[in-house]
């Protein structure tokens, strides 16, 4: 299945986001004047207005008549507001991680495919760096940092999709994804065989190679297989733990002489 190429308005919006980041504009900060922005981006003012309108519709920018265009204050960004209650649920019941995995499968099958189709050389370099960092932390046995690099790896792929809506959702989910990745890694590496880490590494590398090779269907397949492997492994371990706990509650039988 062929995926659509990136529209001009999306390209300009991505350039504008990169410029905002490069200039260090803080949430709530005012963007340069429209004429200046158009010149810096090398686009027409019409294309710039369309990009600003698109980013405004996603809650990233806000235009105020007579004042200019501003980067939306972080406290008003809808992803954080809508995702934060889920973090509390995760603390109350770790089994919500299965819902997170299911949601990730729905989102990341698309971001991975789009990344394979649209990733720039810079995007590919960033994905490679995140993968290399993840491996380095794993080799040192640093579970916390390897989990963070793992989540960053998946976020870098979402960024390479150049779909502003998917990227905004993934950024909003980042803290939740990080907490579940860290939890999943601890459980899998402590309770499962050491081969789990090797399998995850192979899966991550296969995903990266599919994106670097520009193979969207392969990327979609690999991320689906990866998340399903995590789900099945965690489910098996949960069952094993529950079985041991049930056995421990049984009264011991003593053989009388």
NORBELLIN-V617207 format. One record per helix or strand. SS is the DSSP state (A for helix, B for strand). FROM is the first residue (numbers start at 1). TO is the last residue. If there is no record, write none. Layout:
# NORBELLIN-V617207
[[SS | FROM | TO] [SS | FROM | TO]]
This chain:
# NORBELLIN-V617207
[[A | 8 | 22] [B | 30 | 30] [A | 34 | 41] [A | 45 | 57] [B | 61 | 64] [B | 68 | 71] [A | 74 | 76] [A | 78 | 92] [A | 94 | 118] [A | 121 | 139] [A | 143 | 160] [A | 164 | 191] [A | 195 | 212] [A | 216 | 248]]
